[in-house]
């Protein structure tokens, strides 16, 4: 269950958090006092209060690692700079069991067979590798079936049957290569150690403006930040200017 807790750090403790805390950071605070404000319980700092941002302890490290493993979804406006050649641009599933089919060369053409089923209909699905670019940089990504159908307005099955070299699935059809240098609104998913995936694609009014529209505050489109373990324990000297009381809300 989600609950918000308001925490007040009075002037002598305001420096413990600092101004570099970002959403996703973990803050451990000790020796707080429970008070009530406007009918709601809150926490206030005391003389013994101290605070640690992303403390180096097993529980927080495990939590930060879980955050890093969580897929990050965001939207950006980007230009498709390059469609990778000599890469298989589709895969094939069995119409009966849904398993991946395997190519079998026969009479100068490719047939697809399932290890479990006979008399199946191949279900062709796009899997196009490309490089996209926005003002923050460039990255490799994969356009899967729904995104490619939205761009090309043609199913992968029709693309294979009408425009592809059926003897070599690594020759990318000209119609797919034609999306190079076009700018789109891309819905992306990023997960550690895996390619960035394009989930869906939208058109934009102008193809000259490639300003990122990342939905992750404070991050670039292609490199959303993840929490980094750190500690911000510090003490002020008596010559420092006292800080104002600092309030934060913890979820």
Secondary structure, 3 states (H helix, E strand, C coil): CCCCEEEEECHHHHHHCCCCCCCCCCEEEECCEEEEECCEEEEECCCCCEEEECCCCHHHHHHHHHHHHCCEEEEEEEEEEEECCCCCCEEEEECCCCCECEEEEECCEEEEECCCCCCCCEEEEEEEEEEEEECCEEEEEEEEHHHHHHHHCCCHHHHHHHHCCCCCCCCCCHHHHCCCCEEEEEEEEECCCCCEEEEEEECCCCCCCCCCCCCCCCCCCCCCCCCCCCCCCCCCCCCCCCCCCEEEEEC
